[in-house]
Structures are given as structure tokens and as C-alpha cells.
Amino acid sequence: MKVAYLLPGFVRSLEYFNEIKRFLKFNSNHQIDLYSNTYDVLGAPHKEPANKSGYKNSMRIDREFLESFVPFKSINIENYEEVDHEISEFSEKYSHFIKKSSQWSSRKTVKMGCLENEKTTMRSYYGQVRNVYKSFSLIEGIEDYDLIIKSRFDAWISKLDLNLYGSVLEKNRIFGYDYHYSPILDNGKCLPLMGDLVVFGDLSSMRSWCNIDRERLIQIYSDENLSSKDWETKHYGSDVKLNMEAIFCYNHFILNDGKVHAKINEDHLPNKGFLPRKKYPEKK
């Protein structure tokens, strides 16, 4: 197969390139082209804190440096300070679309070690969605690809055997980890939730998943149908829009009527695709 492998967002740790190399070697019978929209800072190996403390002393990186680890078909490296301004401005303007939950905000503040709320979360989410969209937009000769994979740099992907998926690809079917819980929206519809760490499928499915530009994201956040008291009851009163997977899944499964085949063998993505890591900043 000809495969487009998208790596959007922060690199976070140079050790992750070893995992990517193992994945490429394991699937060397396929043509795999790497695409990435990333930043000129390495980033931190944990979730991004709202005070950006993880990046103040982060090393600067450029294309030559990144390609000394793996070759990219196309890579776009953005200035982090400029993007930070854009995503912060976005959250200032549109965070009113998210219901406030003091209990959820307090819990997240404790975990992250700095003040966190709906506004800081939207800022982070817009950055993530933006990177996925821009990475997908980099694909050259997109119609020629049999498979498109979206994966974070820190995904445990070296055991994913692509040979097992070529024969089951079909239009608009997407592969990823099932959450084993799909909330009921207030309009009565069920929202299938799927982990977004590693997601793959044919062109039609991945175009549906990845093509959330700024205007589409505003549409999703302002959509009154993306509301779930079921979710709020189970998650400390938090708005379902505060779940990153819900944004992608609502766009794909509800707005685009997408299909899902989430039965990925757990041996192929150990730990649901997460490499061993510290999820939150260390407490001082």
C-alpha cells in the first residue's frame, strides 16, 4: 500500500523517533510518506499547561534537525509564539460556547499545576485540531494513497501491522480505539467516541476526520446539538465539548455520517497506543 503518515503537533521527545523508525521498519513492504505540521520548539513530554511553563526553556528545532531522525515527504514548522497568539485569540472569542463547570476546572487545575478552565482548554484544542488539518493539507497527490494514518509523535505504534488492514478498507470506514462509552446527546442521538491518538482509514474517511478548519470548528462549538447531560453526569458536570475526541467524533460520525470499525487488536497498539509517559507536569 501507499501510505500517508501524518504526525501533527509537538514532537515532545527525541526518543519518540525511535518508535517511529521501528514502525517504518516493521511495515517496510509499504511505501510510507511522512507529513507533519509542527512547531519550532520541541515541547514537553506531558500535556500542555495553560501557563506554557513546559515550553519556556524548550530547545528550538528546524527541518534539518528533524530530518536527521526520519525523512519527511513534507513538513511545515511554525513559530510557536505566533501560533500561541492565534489559538489564544480564538479561545478568547469563542469559549463562551462551552458551559462552565467549576468542579471540572478545579480538578484540572490541580492536575496541571496551574489555573485551567474552559478557555485554556479550548485554546489547546484549537491548536490540536489546527495541526491535524494543516498536516492533512500537506499531502501531495492525495488521491494516490491507499491509507492515511493520523498519529501523535508519542504514540506506541511500532507493533501496528498494516498488512492486516489493506483488505478491509472501505469507503468512509475509520479505524481507532473504541472508548467503550458513547454518551447520549440531549437530542437523543448516540455519539460514538473513539480515541484520537492513532486513527487511520481510506481517503474519504480521513478527509472527514481531519478536515476541521477554523470555520468548521466554530460551527461545531456553536452547535447546540453537541450537548449531553449524560456526559455531564459522568464527568464532574463538564461540557461534552471539553472532550477532544468528542469534537472529532461529532464531526465524523454525526455531521458526516461516518462509519467506524474500532476493533483494533490491542497487541497492535499497546496501552491503547500510549507510550509510557508522564501525563501531567510534575508537582513542585
C-alpha positions in Angstrom: 0.0 0.0 0.0 0.9 3.6 -0.4 0.5 5.2 3.0 0.4 8.9 4.1 1.5 9.0 7.8 0.5 12.3 9.5 2.4 13.5 12.6 0.7 16.7 13.7 1.7 18.7 16.8 4.6 18.9 19.2 7.5 16.4 18.8 7.8 16.3 22.7 10.8 13.9 23.0 13.5 12.9 20.6 13.1 9.4 21.9 9.8 9.1 20.0 11.7 9.0 16.7 13.0 5.5 17.7 9.4 4.3 17.9 8.6 5.8 14.5 11.7 4.2 13.0 10.5 0.8 14.4 7.1 1.3 12.8 8.6 2.2 9.4 10.9 -0.9 9.6 8.1 -3.2 10.7 6.0 -2.1 7.7 8.8 -1.7 5.2 6.9 -3.5 2.5 4.7 -0.5 2.2 5.6 2.9 0.8 5.1 5.2 3.8 5.4 9.0 3.4 5.6 11.2 6.5 3.8 14.6 6.7 3.9 16.9 9.7 2.7 20.4 10.8 4.7 21.1 13.9 6.4 23.8 15.9 9.9 25.3 16.1 10.1 24.1 19.8 10.4 20.5 20.9 7.7 20.9 23.6 7.2 19.0 26.8 6.6 15.2 27.2 3.3 15.8 29.1 0.1 17.7 28.5 0.5 21.4 27.7 -0.1 23.5 30.8 -2.0 26.7 30.4 0.9 28.8 31.7 3.1 27.3 29.0 5.8 26.6 31.6 6.8 23.4 29.7 8.0 25.3 26.7 9.8 28.4 28.1 13.1 26.6 28.0 12.3 24.1 25.3 15.0 23.6 22.7 14.5 25.1 19.2 14.3 22.8 16.3 14.2 23.1 12.5 13.6 20.9 9.5 17.3 19.9 9.1 17.4 18.7 12.7 14.1 16.7 12.4 15.1 15.1 9.2 18.3 13.8 10.8 16.0 11.3 12.5 13.4 10.4 9.9 12.7 11.7 6.3 9.6 13.7 5.8 7.8 13.9 2.4 6.6 17.4 3.5 6.9 19.2 6.8 5.8 22.7 7.9 7.4 24.1 11.0 5.6 27.1 12.6 6.8 29.7 15.1 5.2 28.6 18.4 4.8 32.2 19.7 2.8 33.2 16.5 0.5 30.1 16.8 0.1 30.7 20.5 -1.2 34.2 19.8 -3.7 32.8 17.2 -5.1 30.0 19.4 -5.3 32.2 22.5 -7.2 34.8 20.5 -9.6 32.0 19.2 -10.4 30.9 22.8 -10.9 34.4 24.0 -13.5 34.9 21.3 -15.4 31.5 21.3 -15.0 29.9 24.8 -18.5 31.2 25.7 -19.9 28.3 23.6 -18.7 25.9 26.4 -20.7 25.6 29.6 -18.7 26.3 32.7 -18.1 23.7 35.4 -16.2 24.8 38.5 -15.8 21.2 39.7 -14.1 20.1 36.4 -12.0 23.2 36.2 -10.8 22.7 39.8 -9.8 19.1 39.2 -7.9 20.0 36.0 -6.1 22.9 37.7 -4.8 20.5 40.4 -3.6 18.0 37.8 -1.8 20.6 35.6 -0.4 22.7 38.5 -1.7 26.0 37.1 -5.1 27.7 36.5 -7.1 25.7 34.0 -10.6 26.4 32.7 -12.8 26.2 29.6 -10.9 29.0 27.9 -7.5 27.4 28.3 -8.8 24.0 27.2 -10.3 25.5 24.0 -7.0 27.2 23.3 -5.2 23.8 23.5 -7.9 22.0 21.5 -7.9 24.5 18.7 -4.1 24.1 18.4 -4.5 20.3 18.1 -7.3 20.4 15.5 -5.4 23.1 13.6 -2.3 20.9 13.4 -4.3 17.9 12.2 -6.0 20.0 9.5 -2.7 21.5 8.3 -0.9 18.2 8.3 -3.6 16.7 6.2 -3.4 19.7 3.8 0.3 18.9 3.2 -0.4 15.6 1.5 0.9 15.6 -2.1 -1.0 13.5 -4.7 -3.6 12.6 -2.1 -5.7 10.5 -4.4 -2.9 8.1 -4.9 -2.8 7.0 -1.2 -4.5 3.7 -0.2 -4.3 4.5 3.5 -3.9 7.7 5.7 -2.8 7.5 9.3 -3.0 10.3 11.9 -0.7 9.6 14.8 0.8 11.7 17.5 4.6 11.7 17.9 4.3 9.9 21.2 2.1 7.0 20.0 3.1 3.4 20.7 2.8 2.4 17.1 5.7 0.1 16.3 3.5 -3.0 16.5 0.8 -1.8 14.1 0.8 -4.3 11.3 -0.6 -2.6 8.2 -0.7 -5.9 6.3 -3.9 -6.7 8.3 -5.9 -3.7 7.2 -5.5 -3.3 3.4 -8.1 -5.9 2.6 -10.8 -4.4 5.0 -10.5 -0.8 3.9 -13.7 0.6 2.5 -15.2 4.0 1.8 -15.7 6.2 4.8 -14.7 3.4 7.3 -12.3 4.6 10.0 -10.2 2.6 12.5 -9.3 3.6 16.0 -9.7 2.6 19.6 -13.2 2.3 21.0 -13.9 4.3 24.2 -16.3 1.6 25.4 -18.6 4.5 26.3 -20.7 6.6 23.9 -22.7 9.4 25.5 -26.3 10.1 24.6 -26.7 13.6 23.3 -29.6 15.7 24.5 -31.3 15.3 21.1 -31.4 11.5 21.7 -28.6 10.6 19.3 -25.7 8.4 20.4 -22.3 9.9 19.9 -19.7 7.1 19.2 -16.5 8.0 20.9 -13.1 6.8 19.6 -9.6 7.6 20.9 -7.8 10.0 18.6 -4.2 9.1 19.4 -3.9 6.9 16.4 -6.6 6.9 13.7 -6.5 5.6 10.1 -8.6 4.8 7.1 -9.1 5.5 3.4 -9.1 9.0 1.9 -12.8 9.6 2.3 -12.8 8.6 6.0 -9.7 10.6 6.8 -10.8 13.6 4.9 -13.9 13.6 7.1 -11.8 13.2 10.2 -9.1 15.7 9.5 -10.8 18.5 7.6 -11.8 20.7 10.5 -10.6 24.1 9.7 -11.2 27.2 11.8 -14.7 27.9 10.5 -15.7 24.2 10.8 -14.5 24.2 14.4 -16.6 27.3 15.2 -19.6 25.6 13.7 -19.0 22.5 15.9 -18.5 24.5 19.1 -21.6 26.7 18.4 -23.8 23.6 17.6 -26.5 23.3 20.2 -26.9 19.7 19.3 -23.5 18.9 20.7 -24.8 18.8 24.3 -25.1 15.9 26.7 -26.4 15.8 30.2 -25.5 12.1 30.1 -21.8 13.1 29.7 -22.0 15.9 32.3 -23.4 13.5 34.9 -20.5 11.1 34.5 -17.7 13.7 34.2 -18.0 16.2 37.0 -20.5 18.5 35.3 -18.2 19.2 32.3 -19.5 20.0 28.9 -19.0 17.3 26.4 -17.2 19.9 24.2 -14.4 19.7 26.7 -13.5 16.2 25.4 -11.2 16.4 22.4 -12.4 13.1 21.0 -15.9 14.4 21.1 -15.0 17.2 18.7 -13.5 14.9 16.1 -16.2 12.2 16.6 -19.1 14.6 16.3 -17.7 15.9 13.1 -17.1 12.5 11.6 -19.9 10.3 12.9 -22.7 12.8 13.3 -22.1 15.7 10.8 -20.5 13.5 8.1 -22.4 10.2 8.9 -19.2 8.3 9.1 -18.7 4.6 9.8 -16.5 3.0 12.4 -14.5 -0.2 12.8 -12.8 0.2 16.1 -11.8 -3.4 16.8 -8.1 -2.9 16.6 -6.2 -5.8 18.2 -4.8 -4.4 21.5 -1.4 -6.1 20.6 -1.1 -3.7 17.7 -1.4 -0.6 19.8 -0.3 -1.5 23.3 -1.7 0.6 26.2 -4.3 2.0 23.7 -1.4 3.5 21.7 0.2 5.5 24.6 3.9 5.1 25.1 4.8 5.1 28.8 4.9 8.7 29.8 4.1 11.3 32.5 0.7 12.6 31.6 0.8 15.7 33.8 3.6 18.1 34.8 5.5 17.2 38.0 4.2 18.9 41.1 6.6 21.5 42.6 
